[in-house]
Amino acid sequence: MDDQHLLDQFFTHPDCRKVRSCIQCGTCSGSCPLAAEMDHAPRELFALIRDGEIDIALRSNTPWYCVSCYQCMDRCPQEIPVADIMYRLKQMAIAAGCQPRSHKLPDFYRAFADDMGRNGRMTETHVMARYSLKHPMDAAANMATALKLLARGRLDLIPNRTHHPAQIAALTTMCRKRGSDS
């Protein structure tokens, strides 16, 4: 896919159009607890997109580091839905096959989404088990902490389910379909 097609696809999404109203104040980047870990803080990412560099934005680790704390959205003077745009960028990166290859966050993101779709809520042990299938060294490195948490009753082995997990699964499927359609 060429950059122009990806840009057109990005800007057809209603939330993403709001990137054009970004005044580059840096409030989003200054509010982000993980901005220092990102290769392009949100303000920089929006500047890249506005300059037509969507390929760089899709290969960036920035959307994958977004923890959806919504501090950026609460503080943005232009009311840009930054976290929602990060979700959209993740969807586009996966669809275009250009998510960061050397990064582990896409695998964690998929494990989280799968558990949410299956149970309607997240169970840490299940997410980490699914993630650990691809990253066994991470599991080994965190095993001591996991055992301490388990001993203190802070980790559940049995999945936490909503009363109607099928409804959450249907919502997840609908969102994935919408993301791939736009």
Residue frames as qw, qx, qy, qz and C-alpha x, y, z in Angstrom:
[[0.000, 0.888, 0.459, 0.000, 0.00, 0.00, 0.00],
 [0.417, 0.432, -0.044, 0.798, 1.33, 3.44, -0.82],
 [0.210, -0.196, -0.470, 0.835, 1.57, 6.28, 1.67],
 [0.279, -0.063, -0.149, -0.947, -1.16, 8.33, 0.01],
 [0.608, -0.276, -0.643, -0.375, -3.62, 5.46, 0.23],
 [0.518, -0.293, -0.668, 0.446, -2.74, 4.94, 3.91],
 [0.051, -0.086, -0.227, 0.969, -3.12, 8.66, 4.61],
 [0.449, -0.173, -0.377, -0.792, -6.51, 8.70, 2.89],
 [0.638, -0.299, -0.708, -0.054, -7.54, 5.66, 4.92],
 [0.369, -0.205, -0.548, 0.722, -6.34, 7.32, 8.14],
 [0.080, 0.089, 0.106, -0.987, -8.12, 10.62, 7.51],
 [0.453, -0.286, -0.588, -0.607, -11.44, 8.98, 6.57],
 [0.484, -0.407, -0.721, 0.284, -11.81, 7.95, 10.21],
 [0.174, -0.883, -0.253, -0.356, -13.73, 10.75, 12.06],
 [0.632, -0.734, 0.009, 0.247, -11.42, 10.79, 15.12],
 [0.711, -0.084, 0.260, 0.648, -8.31, 10.84, 12.96],
 [0.283, 0.742, 0.294, 0.532, -9.44, 13.92, 11.04],
 [0.378, -0.921, -0.098, -0.013, -8.98, 15.85, 14.27],
 [0.744, -0.236, 0.129, 0.611, -5.19, 15.44, 13.92],
 [0.375, 0.552, 0.272, 0.693, -5.42, 18.31, 11.42],
 [0.246, -0.883, -0.140, -0.374, -6.53, 20.61, 14.23],
 [0.784, -0.394, -0.168, 0.449, -3.47, 19.80, 16.38],
 [0.080, 0.983, -0.084, 0.145, -1.69, 23.04, 17.33],
 [0.753, 0.289, -0.397, 0.438, 1.52, 21.19, 18.31],
 [0.338, -0.812, 0.196, -0.433, 1.42, 22.52, 21.87],
 [0.414, 0.339, -0.792, 0.294, 2.94, 19.30, 23.25],
 [0.554, -0.360, 0.377, -0.649, 0.40, 18.91, 26.05],
 [0.962, 0.018, -0.128, -0.241, -0.33, 15.33, 24.99],
 [0.727, 0.345, -0.484, 0.343, 3.34, 14.40, 25.01],
 [0.015, 0.469, -0.526, 0.709, 3.94, 16.18, 28.31],
 [0.701, -0.272, 0.239, -0.615, 0.98, 14.37, 29.86],
 [0.906, 0.141, -0.367, -0.156, 1.98, 10.90, 28.69],
 [0.678, -0.627, 0.379, -0.057, 3.57, 8.73, 31.39],
 [0.840, -0.050, 0.448, 0.301, 5.43, 6.68, 28.75],
 [0.446, 0.891, -0.042, -0.080, 6.47, 9.42, 26.32],
 [0.180, -0.766, 0.602, 0.135, 10.14, 8.86, 27.18],
 [0.614, -0.097, 0.777, 0.104, 9.84, 5.25, 25.96],
 [0.649, 0.654, 0.376, -0.096, 8.27, 6.22, 22.65],
 [0.581, 0.026, 0.359, 0.731, 10.33, 6.79, 19.54],
 [0.006, -0.354, -0.266, -0.897, 7.94, 9.62, 18.61],
 [0.098, 0.296, 0.637, -0.705, 5.84, 11.25, 21.35],
 [0.341, 0.633, 0.691, -0.074, 2.19, 11.85, 20.33],
 [0.154, 0.869, 0.005, -0.470, 2.82, 15.44, 19.22],
 [0.104, -0.519, 0.687, 0.498, 5.69, 14.29, 16.99],
 [0.347, 0.200, 0.902, 0.161, 3.62, 11.42, 15.62],
 [0.330, 0.781, 0.474, -0.238, 0.84, 13.82, 14.63],
 [0.069, 0.801, -0.307, -0.509, 3.39, 16.10, 12.93],
 [0.244, -0.230, 0.857, 0.391, 4.72, 13.13, 10.95],
 [0.358, 0.483, 0.799, 0.014, 1.21, 12.17, 9.85],
 [0.236, 0.875, 0.217, -0.363, 0.37, 15.73, 8.83],
 [0.005, -0.705, 0.527, 0.475, 3.61, 15.82, 6.83],
 [0.796, 0.381, -0.296, -0.365, 2.53, 12.68, 4.96],
 [0.213, 0.456, -0.850, 0.157, 4.90, 10.29, 6.76],
 [0.832, -0.230, 0.061, -0.501, 2.22, 7.73, 7.64],
 [0.866, 0.183, -0.454, 0.103, 4.62, 4.83, 7.04],
 [0.275, 0.360, -0.603, 0.657, 6.93, 6.10, 9.79],
 [0.498, -0.315, 0.294, -0.752, 3.93, 6.58, 12.09],
 [0.925, -0.059, -0.157, -0.342, 2.70, 3.02, 11.48],
 [0.787, 0.208, -0.492, 0.308, 6.16, 1.55, 12.16],
 [0.056, -0.583, 0.430, -0.687, 6.53, 3.61, 15.32],
 [0.376, -0.171, -0.857, 0.307, 6.35, 2.02, 18.76],
 [0.154, -0.134, 0.248, -0.947, 4.29, 4.97, 20.03],
 [0.676, -0.213, -0.242, -0.662, 0.78, 3.52, 19.58],
 [0.774, -0.089, -0.625, 0.050, 1.90, 0.29, 21.22],
 [0.349, 0.021, -0.583, 0.733, 3.12, 2.11, 24.32],
 [0.368, -0.360, -0.046, -0.856, -0.17, 3.96, 24.81],
 [0.128, -0.108, -0.914, 0.369, -1.68, 2.71, 28.07],
 [0.258, -0.568, -0.587, -0.515, -5.01, 4.48, 27.53],
 [0.299, -0.355, -0.560, 0.686, -4.71, 6.58, 30.67],
 [0.112, 0.790, 0.519, 0.306, -6.51, 9.39, 28.76],
 [0.354, -0.654, -0.123, 0.657, -4.43, 12.15, 30.38],
 [0.246, -0.048, 0.458, 0.853, -3.60, 13.41, 26.89],
 [0.075, -0.535, -0.681, -0.494, -7.28, 13.59, 25.97],
 [0.335, -0.769, -0.482, 0.254, -8.28, 15.29, 29.21],
 [0.352, -0.645, 0.026, 0.678, -5.67, 18.00, 28.73],
 [0.397, 0.204, 0.532, 0.720, -5.71, 18.57, 24.97],
 [0.129, 0.444, 0.179, -0.869, -6.91, 22.14, 24.25],
 [0.372, 0.217, -0.518, -0.739, -8.21, 20.97, 20.85],
 [0.753, -0.020, 0.458, -0.472, -10.03, 17.95, 22.37],
 [0.561, 0.424, -0.657, -0.273, -8.21, 15.52, 20.07],
 [0.920, -0.264, 0.155, -0.247, -9.00, 11.89, 21.03],
 [0.127, 0.699, -0.702, -0.039, -5.32, 10.92, 21.18],
 [0.441, -0.210, 0.858, -0.157, -5.79, 7.46, 22.75],
 [0.745, 0.440, 0.423, -0.269, -8.50, 6.58, 20.23],
 [0.509, 0.779, -0.323, -0.173, -6.19, 7.62, 17.40],
 [0.135, -0.545, 0.827, -0.032, -3.47, 5.38, 18.86],
 [0.665, 0.114, 0.709, -0.205, -5.90, 2.44, 18.69],
 [0.689, 0.680, 0.105, -0.228, -6.63, 3.27, 15.07],
 [0.239, 0.769, -0.583, -0.101, -2.92, 3.44, 14.25],
 [0.411, -0.296, 0.857, -0.095, -2.44, 0.00, 15.82],
 [0.734, 0.386, 0.515, -0.220, -5.25, -1.41, 13.69],
 [0.558, 0.797, -0.155, -0.171, -3.80, 0.13, 10.56],
 [0.042, -0.678, 0.733, 0.040, -0.27, -1.09, 11.37],
 [0.576, -0.060, 0.808, -0.106, -1.51, -4.65, 11.80],
 [0.707, 0.584, 0.345, -0.200, -3.57, -4.50, 8.60],
 [0.441, 0.842, -0.299, -0.084, -0.62, -3.07, 6.66],
 [0.959, -0.022, -0.120, 0.256, 1.77, -5.59, 8.20],
 [0.445, 0.579, -0.257, 0.633, 4.08, -2.88, 9.44],
 [0.617, -0.776, -0.001, -0.135, 3.79, -3.00, 13.22],
 [0.039, -0.781, 0.615, -0.102, 7.17, -2.85, 14.93],
 [0.868, 0.149, -0.467, -0.075, 8.73, -6.25, 14.28],
 [0.488, 0.237, -0.660, 0.520, 11.33, -6.16, 16.99],
 [0.279, -0.314, 0.374, -0.827, 8.82, -5.07, 19.56],
 [0.118, -0.142, -0.968, 0.167, 6.83, -7.28, 21.90],
 [0.281, 0.219, 0.397, -0.846, 3.88, -4.99, 22.55],
 [0.578, 0.123, -0.413, -0.693, 1.83, -6.12, 19.52],
 [0.491, -0.043, -0.870, -0.002, 1.93, -9.67, 20.92],
 [0.059, -0.196, -0.696, 0.688, 0.83, -8.44, 24.33],
 [0.388, 0.186, -0.013, -0.902, -1.93, -6.35, 22.73],
 [0.595, 0.040, -0.649, -0.472, -3.25, -9.45, 20.88],
 [0.363, -0.118, -0.876, 0.295, -3.11, -11.60, 24.03],
 [0.119, 0.209, 0.467, -0.851, -5.06, -8.94, 25.93],
 [0.502, 0.172, -0.224, -0.817, -7.66, -8.55, 23.15],
 [0.527, 0.001, -0.818, -0.230, -8.10, -12.33, 22.85],
 [0.212, -0.193, -0.821, 0.494, -8.71, -12.70, 26.59],
 [0.268, 0.239, 0.243, -0.901, -11.17, -9.80, 26.58],
 [0.545, 0.139, -0.474, -0.677, -13.01, -11.32, 23.62],
 [0.491, -0.046, -0.870, -0.023, -13.15, -14.73, 25.26],
 [0.354, -0.347, -0.748, 0.441, -14.09, -13.77, 28.84],
 [0.114, -0.863, -0.381, -0.312, -15.40, -10.24, 28.66],
 [0.291, -0.923, 0.237, -0.083, -12.66, -9.09, 31.03],
 [0.504, 0.609, -0.579, 0.201, -8.98, -9.67, 31.47],
 [0.876, -0.476, 0.073, 0.034, -7.36, -12.34, 33.64],
 [0.032, -0.862, 0.493, 0.115, -3.67, -11.55, 34.10],
 [0.562, -0.313, 0.757, 0.114, -2.48, -15.15, 34.22],
 [0.712, 0.463, 0.525, 0.055, -4.26, -15.97, 30.96],
 [0.361, 0.926, -0.093, -0.051, -2.93, -12.92, 29.16],
 [0.177, -0.760, 0.620, 0.085, 0.61, -13.62, 30.33],
 [0.705, -0.052, 0.704, 0.072, 0.32, -17.32, 29.48],
 [0.673, 0.660, 0.328, 0.061, -0.74, -16.49, 25.92],
 [0.170, 0.945, -0.279, -0.011, 1.95, -13.81, 25.61],
 [0.467, -0.604, 0.644, 0.060, 4.58, -16.19, 27.05],
 [0.863, 0.259, 0.426, 0.078, 4.01, -18.67, 24.25],
 [0.586, 0.758, 0.013, 0.287, 5.80, -16.21, 21.97],
 [0.137, 0.761, -0.407, 0.486, 8.16, -14.80, 24.59],
 [0.858, -0.334, -0.385, 0.068, 9.15, -17.60, 27.00],
 [0.534, 0.135, -0.369, 0.748, 12.20, -15.72, 28.30],
 [0.223, -0.452, 0.079, -0.860, 9.93, -12.93, 29.56],
 [0.804, -0.415, -0.270, -0.331, 7.85, -15.53, 31.41],
 [0.810, -0.095, -0.402, 0.415, 10.95, -16.99, 33.03],
 [0.280, 0.305, -0.257, 0.874, 12.19, -13.53, 34.06],
 [0.389, -0.387, 0.067, -0.834, 8.86, -12.70, 35.74],
 [0.683, -0.217, -0.689, -0.111, 8.17, -16.09, 37.33],
 [0.370, -0.123, -0.639, 0.663, 9.41, -15.14, 40.83],
 [0.207, 0.003, 0.147, -0.967, 7.14, -12.08, 40.92],
 [0.616, -0.134, -0.483, -0.607, 4.20, -14.10, 39.59],
 [0.606, -0.190, -0.755, 0.163, 4.65, -16.74, 42.29],
 [0.147, -0.107, -0.501, 0.846, 4.74, -14.07, 45.03],
 [0.400, -0.021, -0.096, -0.911, 1.56, -12.49, 43.67],
 [0.660, -0.136, -0.655, -0.342, -0.10, -15.89, 43.43],
 [0.463, -0.151, -0.744, 0.457, 0.87, -16.73, 47.03],
 [0.017, 0.164, 0.370, -0.914, -0.71, -13.46, 48.20],
 [0.296, 0.573, 0.747, -0.163, -3.91, -14.14, 46.32],
 [0.106, 0.668, -0.072, -0.733, -3.25, -11.33, 43.85],
 [0.248, 0.297, -0.699, -0.601, -3.44, -13.48, 40.70],
 [0.791, 0.135, 0.351, -0.483, -6.40, -15.52, 39.54],
 [0.229, -0.198, 0.890, 0.340, -5.90, -18.85, 37.80],
 [0.288, 0.533, 0.795, 0.028, -9.58, -19.18, 36.91],
 [0.166, 0.325, 0.342, 0.866, -10.77, -16.66, 34.33],
 [0.140, 0.432, 0.426, -0.782, -12.80, -13.69, 35.47],
 [0.108, 0.356, 0.738, 0.562, -15.87, -13.66, 33.24],
 [0.320, -0.021, 0.065, -0.945, -18.58, -11.12, 32.81],
 [0.579, 0.204, 0.637, -0.466, -22.16, -12.31, 33.14],
 [0.738, 0.597, 0.274, -0.153, -22.49, -12.20, 29.36],
 [0.420, -0.482, 0.518, 0.569, -19.08, -12.83, 27.75],
 [0.494, 0.400, 0.672, 0.380, -20.75, -13.55, 24.40],
 [0.152, 0.950, 0.272, -0.024, -21.91, -9.92, 24.23],
 [0.273, -0.815, 0.348, 0.374, -18.36, -8.68, 24.81],
 [0.548, -0.085, 0.704, 0.445, -17.07, -11.16, 22.22],
 [0.409, 0.694, 0.550, 0.220, -19.62, -9.86, 19.70],
 [0.024, -0.985, -0.010, 0.168, -18.58, -6.28, 20.46],
 [0.443, -0.574, 0.535, 0.433, -14.90, -7.19, 20.04],
 [0.541, 0.236, 0.702, 0.397, -15.63, -8.90, 16.72],
 [0.268, 0.882, 0.380, 0.072, -17.63, -5.90, 15.53],
 [0.185, -0.918, 0.199, 0.289, -14.80, -3.51, 16.49],
 [0.514, -0.306, 0.649, 0.470, -12.21, -5.65, 14.72],
 [0.477, 0.509, 0.646, 0.311, -14.40, -5.77, 11.62],
 [0.104, 0.974, 0.191, -0.069, -14.96, -2.01, 11.71],
 [0.355, -0.756, 0.381, 0.396, -11.24, -1.46, 12.09],
 [0.500, -0.081, 0.709, 0.490, -10.42, -3.58, 9.06],
 [0.380, 0.699, 0.581, 0.173, -13.18, -2.00, 6.95],
 [0.059, 0.988, 0.098, -0.106, -12.07, 1.59, 7.42]]
